[in-house]
Amino acid sequence: MRYIFYCVLILLAVLRTFTSRPIYKDGDKIRITDRVISEPLYFDNSQRIVLQNLKIYLPKYPVVTYGDSVVVEGVVSDGRLSNPILVNIEENKNFLYQFRNKVIKVYQRSLPEPHSSLIAGITLGSKASIPKYFWENLKSTGTLHVVVASGVNVTFVAKFLIETLVLFIDRKKAVIASLSGVWGYALLSGFDAPIVRASIMGSIAYTAEAQGRLSSAVNALFLSGLLMIILKPDWIQDVGFQLSFLATLGLVLFEGKLKSKLSMLPRIFRESLSTTISAQIAVSPLLLFVFGFINLLSPLINALILWTIPGIMIIGALGGIAGVVFEPLGQTILLMAYPLTWWFTTLIEILAFK
């Protein structure tokens, strides 16, 4: 029955991919009415959004933000919309979207750049306000994935919640409560492909654990991937989804073995190094294909900064929520993250290839 179940899911995923994907030819003049479901990128004189797998570069104003509904016209040309015209834009009034934007503004008023963008990226997956120079430094050091909330962030949230809650309640209840927290975080952080993938996979694994069943991480990963493609076929072409999937596969296959090989190292450094090397083994071919280069020092650089991520996430979440309620309190909490963000940004600045 399990094999039949997987065969049905694979068939559904294939059908959804080929029947749901818009077919555009170069030269087609089209009008797209859609919601912006990934964080836009802002440049000096323009902004970039992605709708239905087409890159669309619009004038800098009016500003389009995550969650907005837009109507755009243009001509398809080589995977992008040339000469695009923003016909209409409607702001999303949903509470979560509005709350997310308020938290990001608290970060921006509390810390200077790139510290505020770093916290916004790690905590909420917001990459819109990352300065260009810092973005380039992250790319050259192979650490860009850390600043856009990913499956690693979801893992940190789940582990932190479970390990904290088991001190007060039994493990089964702690798992259920942590899953609620994970999905709340997924909604708040933008519901991007890596976050959704990690949330689905975590839900499957932790639910099985709560019921006392053995759970195969590989099966959970592939099941979550198939469900995501069925729900939203566009994600199969999302580089972020592909990187997240491969990185998780690398962790599942290699991390345990590497951790035992690095037993002589201090725990913090061993955990970070085994995690980043495992992920790097799996994603390197895709990184080489997409970006054309691989930083061989990336595993070491990641190991030196990954230990700061849990602290930045926890302080960022607490400070952001507190700041929406009473901003001076939130700013005070966020200042506690400055030593961590200083270490992160300084190291990236020193090790970036100019």
C-alpha positions as CSV (number, residue, x, y, z in Angstrom):
1,M,0.0,0.0,0.0
2,R,2.9,2.4,0.8
3,Y,4.3,2.0,-2.7
4,I,0.9,2.5,-4.3
5,F,0.5,5.7,-2.2
6,Y,3.8,7.1,-3.4
7,C,3.1,6.1,-7.0
8,V,-0.2,8.0,-6.8
9,L,1.5,11.1,-5.3
10,I,4.2,11.0,-8.0
11,L,1.6,10.8,-10.7
12,L,-0.3,13.7,-9.2
13,A,2.8,15.8,-9.0
14,V,3.7,15.1,-12.7
15,L,0.2,15.9,-13.8
16,R,0.0,19.1,-11.7
17,T,3.4,20.2,-13.1
18,F,2.4,19.9,-16.7
19,T,-1.2,20.9,-16.5
20,S,-0.9,23.9,-14.1
21,R,2.2,25.6,-15.5
22,P,1.4,28.6,-17.8
23,I,3.0,28.1,-21.2
24,Y,4.4,31.4,-22.4
25,K,6.4,31.9,-25.6
26,D,8.8,34.7,-26.3
27,G,7.0,37.6,-27.8
28,D,3.6,36.8,-26.1
29,K,2.0,39.9,-24.7
30,I,0.3,38.9,-21.4
31,R,-1.5,40.3,-18.4
32,I,-0.8,38.6,-15.0
33,T,-3.1,39.0,-12.0
34,D,-1.4,37.4,-9.0
35,R,-0.3,37.8,-5.4
36,V,3.4,38.4,-4.6
37,I,4.3,35.3,-2.5
38,S,8.1,35.8,-2.3
39,E,10.0,38.8,-1.0
40,P,10.7,41.4,-3.7
41,L,14.2,42.6,-4.3
42,Y,14.8,46.4,-4.3
43,F,17.6,48.1,-6.2
44,D,18.7,51.7,-6.6
45,N,16.2,52.4,-9.5
46,S,14.0,49.4,-9.7
47,Q,12.4,46.5,-7.9
48,R,12.1,42.8,-8.9
49,I,9.2,40.5,-8.3
50,V,8.6,37.0,-9.6
51,L,5.1,36.0,-10.8
52,Q,4.4,32.6,-12.5
53,N,8.1,31.9,-12.9
54,L,8.7,35.2,-14.7
55,K,11.1,37.8,-13.4
56,I,9.6,41.2,-13.6
57,Y,11.6,44.4,-13.1
58,L,9.4,47.4,-12.2
59,P,10.2,51.0,-11.5
60,K,11.1,51.7,-7.8
61,Y,7.8,53.4,-7.1
62,P,5.1,52.5,-6.2
63,V,6.7,50.0,-3.9
64,V,5.4,46.4,-4.2
65,T,5.7,44.4,-0.9
66,Y,5.3,40.8,0.0
67,G,1.6,39.8,0.0
68,D,0.4,42.5,-2.4
69,S,-2.0,41.6,-5.2
70,V,-0.8,43.1,-8.5
71,V,-1.8,43.3,-12.1
72,V,1.1,43.5,-14.5
73,E,1.3,43.7,-18.3
74,G,4.3,43.1,-20.6
75,V,5.9,41.0,-23.3
76,V,7.6,37.6,-22.5
77,S,11.3,37.5,-23.3
78,D,13.7,34.9,-22.1
79,G,12.1,34.0,-18.8
80,R,11.2,37.6,-17.9
81,L,8.6,40.2,-18.7
82,S,10.1,43.0,-20.7
83,N,8.7,46.5,-20.7
84,P,6.4,45.6,-17.8
85,I,3.6,48.0,-16.7
86,L,2.1,47.9,-13.2
87,V,-1.6,48.2,-13.9
88,N,-2.8,47.8,-10.4
89,I,-1.6,47.1,-6.9
90,E,-3.6,46.2,-3.8
91,E,-2.1,46.0,-0.3
92,N,-2.8,42.8,1.7
93,K,-4.7,43.7,4.8
94,N,-4.3,40.3,6.4
95,F,-3.2,40.6,10.0
96,L,-0.1,38.4,9.6
97,Y,1.2,40.4,6.7
98,Q,0.7,43.6,8.5
99,F,2.2,42.3,11.7
100,R,5.2,41.0,9.8
101,N,5.8,44.4,8.3
102,K,5.5,46.1,11.7
103,V,8.2,43.7,13.1
104,I,10.5,44.5,10.2
105,K,10.1,48.2,10.9
106,V,11.0,47.6,14.5
107,Y,14.2,46.0,13.4
108,Q,15.0,48.9,11.1
109,R,14.5,51.5,13.8
110,S,16.4,49.6,16.4
111,L,19.7,48.6,14.7
112,P,21.9,50.0,11.9
113,E,22.5,48.3,8.6
114,P,23.4,45.5,7.8
115,H,22.5,44.4,11.4
116,S,18.8,45.1,11.0
117,S,18.6,43.3,7.7
118,L,20.5,40.4,9.0
119,I,18.0,39.9,11.9
120,A,15.0,40.4,9.5
121,G,16.5,37.9,7.1
122,I,17.3,35.2,9.7
123,T,14.1,35.6,11.7
124,L,11.5,36.4,9.0
125,G,13.1,35.6,5.7
126,S,12.9,39.2,4.6
127,K,15.7,40.0,2.1
128,A,14.2,43.2,0.7
129,S,16.3,45.7,2.6
130,I,19.6,43.9,2.5
131,P,22.3,46.4,1.3
132,K,23.8,45.5,-2.1
133,Y,27.4,45.2,-0.7
134,F,26.3,42.9,2.1
135,W,24.3,40.7,-0.4
136,E,27.4,40.4,-2.6
137,N,29.5,39.5,0.4
138,L,27.0,36.8,1.4
139,K,27.1,35.4,-2.1
140,S,30.8,35.3,-2.4
141,T,31.2,33.5,1.0
142,G,28.5,31.0,0.3
143,T,26.4,32.1,3.3
144,L,23.4,33.7,1.5
145,H,21.2,30.8,2.5
146,V,21.6,31.7,6.2
147,V,20.1,35.2,5.8
148,V,16.9,34.1,4.0
149,A,14.9,32.0,6.4
150,S,15.2,28.3,5.5
151,G,14.7,24.8,6.7
152,V,17.6,25.3,9.1
153,N,15.7,28.1,10.8
154,V,12.6,25.9,11.1
155,T,14.7,23.1,12.6
156,F,16.1,25.6,15.2
157,V,12.5,26.7,16.1
158,A,11.3,23.1,16.5
159,K,14.2,22.0,18.5
160,F,14.2,25.1,20.8
161,L,10.4,24.8,21.4
162,I,10.5,21.0,22.1
163,E,13.6,21.2,24.4
164,T,12.1,24.1,26.3
165,L,8.6,22.6,26.6
166,V,9.7,19.2,27.8
167,L,10.9,20.8,31.0
168,F,7.3,21.6,31.8
169,I,5.0,19.1,30.0
170,D,5.3,15.6,28.6
171,R,7.0,15.1,25.3
172,K,3.9,14.3,23.3
173,K,2.2,17.5,24.3
174,A,5.5,19.4,23.7
175,V,5.7,18.1,20.2
176,I,2.1,19.2,19.4
177,A,2.7,22.6,20.9
178,S,6.0,23.0,19.0
179,L,4.3,22.1,15.7
180,S,1.8,24.9,16.3
181,G,4.8,27.2,16.9
182,V,6.5,26.0,13.7
183,W,3.5,26.7,11.5
184,G,3.0,30.1,13.2
185,Y,6.6,30.9,12.3
186,A,6.2,29.6,8.8
187,L,3.2,32.0,8.2
188,L,5.0,34.9,9.9
189,S,8.3,34.4,7.9
190,G,6.6,34.5,4.5
191,F,5.5,31.0,3.7
192,D,8.4,30.7,1.2
193,A,9.2,27.3,-0.3
194,P,12.0,26.3,2.0
195,I,10.0,27.2,5.1
196,V,6.9,25.3,3.9
197,R,9.0,22.2,3.0
198,A,10.7,22.2,6.4
199,S,7.4,22.7,8.2
200,I,5.7,19.8,6.4
201,M,8.7,17.6,6.9
202,G,9.0,18.5,10.5
203,S,5.3,17.9,11.1
204,I,5.5,14.4,9.6
205,A,8.6,13.5,11.6
206,Y,7.5,14.9,14.9
207,T,4.0,13.7,14.7
208,A,5.3,10.2,14.0
209,E,7.6,10.6,17.0
210,A,4.7,11.7,19.3
211,Q,2.7,8.6,18.3
212,G,5.7,6.4,19.1
213,R,6.4,5.4,15.5
214,L,9.8,5.3,13.7
215,S,10.0,7.9,11.0
216,S,12.2,7.8,8.1
217,A,13.7,11.3,7.4
218,V,14.2,10.5,3.8
219,N,10.6,9.4,3.3
220,A,9.4,12.5,5.1
221,L,11.6,14.7,2.9
222,F,10.3,13.1,-0.4
223,L,6.7,13.1,0.9
224,S,6.9,16.8,1.8
225,G,8.5,17.6,-1.6
226,L,5.7,15.7,-3.5
227,L,3.0,17.4,-1.5
228,M,4.5,20.8,-2.1
229,I,4.7,20.2,-5.9
230,I,1.0,19.0,-5.9
231,L,-0.1,22.1,-4.0
232,K,2.0,24.6,-5.9
233,P,3.7,23.2,-9.1
234,D,5.7,26.4,-9.7
235,W,7.9,25.5,-6.7
236,I,9.6,22.7,-8.7
237,Q,11.4,25.4,-10.6
238,D,12.2,27.5,-7.5
239,V,16.0,27.4,-6.9
240,G,15.4,28.1,-3.2
241,F,13.2,25.0,-3.0
242,Q,15.8,22.9,-4.9
243,L,18.6,24.1,-2.6
244,S,16.6,23.5,0.5
245,F,15.6,20.0,-0.6
246,L,19.1,19.0,-1.5
247,A,20.6,20.5,1.7
248,T,18.1,18.6,3.9
249,L,18.9,15.4,2.0
250,G,22.6,16.0,2.6
251,L,22.0,16.5,6.3
252,V,20.0,13.3,6.5
253,L,22.6,11.2,4.6
254,F,25.9,12.6,5.9
255,E,25.6,14.6,9.1
256,G,25.6,11.7,11.6
257,K,28.7,10.2,10.0
258,L,30.5,13.5,9.8
259,K,29.7,14.3,13.4
260,S,31.3,11.1,14.6
261,K,34.4,11.8,12.5
262,L,34.7,15.3,14.1
263,S,34.3,14.1,17.7
264,M,37.6,15.6,18.8
265,L,36.3,19.2,18.1
266,P,34.4,21.4,20.6
267,R,30.6,20.7,20.4
268,I,29.5,24.1,19.0
269,F,32.1,24.0,16.2
270,R,31.5,20.2,15.6
271,E,27.8,20.8,15.2
272,S,28.2,23.7,12.8
273,L,30.9,22.1,10.7
274,S,29.1,18.8,10.3
275,T,25.9,20.6,9.4
276,T,27.4,22.9,6.8
277,I,29.7,20.2,5.2
278,S,26.8,17.8,4.9
279,A,24.6,20.4,3.2
280,Q,27.5,21.6,1.0
281,I,28.1,18.1,-0.4
282,A,24.5,17.9,-1.6
283,V,24.0,21.4,-2.9
284,S,27.4,22.0,-4.6
285,P,26.5,20.7,-8.0
286,L,23.4,22.9,-8.1
287,L,25.3,25.9,-6.9
288,L,27.9,25.4,-9.6
289,F,25.2,25.1,-12.2
290,V,23.3,28.2,-11.1
291,F,26.0,30.6,-10.0
292,G,29.0,29.3,-11.9
293,F,31.3,29.0,-8.9
294,I,31.8,27.4,-5.5
295,N,33.6,28.9,-2.6
296,L,35.8,26.1,-1.2
297,L,36.0,27.9,2.1
298,S,32.3,28.0,2.5
299,P,32.0,25.1,4.9
300,L,34.5,26.6,7.2
301,I,32.9,30.1,7.0
302,N,29.5,28.6,7.7
303,A,30.9,26.7,10.7
304,L,32.2,30.0,12.1
305,I,28.9,31.8,11.9
306,L,26.1,29.1,12.3
307,W,26.5,29.1,16.1
308,T,25.1,32.7,16.1
309,I,21.8,31.8,14.3
310,P,19.8,30.3,17.2
311,G,20.6,33.4,19.4
312,I,19.8,35.8,16.6
313,M,16.5,34.1,15.8
314,I,15.3,33.9,19.4
315,I,16.3,37.5,20.3
316,G,15.0,38.7,17.0
317,A,11.6,37.0,17.5
318,L,11.2,38.2,21.1
319,G,12.5,41.7,20.3
320,G,10.3,42.1,17.3
321,I,7.1,41.0,19.0
322,A,7.8,43.1,22.1
323,G,8.7,46.0,19.9
324,V,5.3,46.0,18.2
325,V,3.6,46.2,21.6
326,F,6.1,48.6,23.2
327,E,8.9,49.7,20.9
328,P,11.5,50.8,23.6
329,L,11.3,47.3,25.2
330,G,11.7,45.7,21.8
331,Q,14.7,47.9,21.0
332,T,16.3,47.0,24.4
333,I,15.9,43.3,23.7
334,L,17.3,43.6,20.1
335,L,20.5,45.3,21.4
336,M,21.3,42.0,23.0
337,A,21.7,40.5,19.5
338,Y,24.3,43.1,18.5
339,P,27.4,41.1,19.6
340,L,26.2,38.2,17.5
341,T,25.3,40.2,14.4
342,W,28.7,42.1,14.8
343,W,30.6,38.8,14.7
344,F,28.6,37.6,11.7
345,T,28.9,40.8,9.6
346,T,32.5,41.4,10.5
347,L,33.6,37.8,9.6
348,I,31.7,38.0,6.3
349,E,33.3,41.4,5.5
350,I,36.8,40.0,6.2
351,L,36.4,36.7,4.3
352,A,34.4,38.0,1.3
353,F,36.3,37.9,-2.1
354,K,36.5,41.4,-3.5
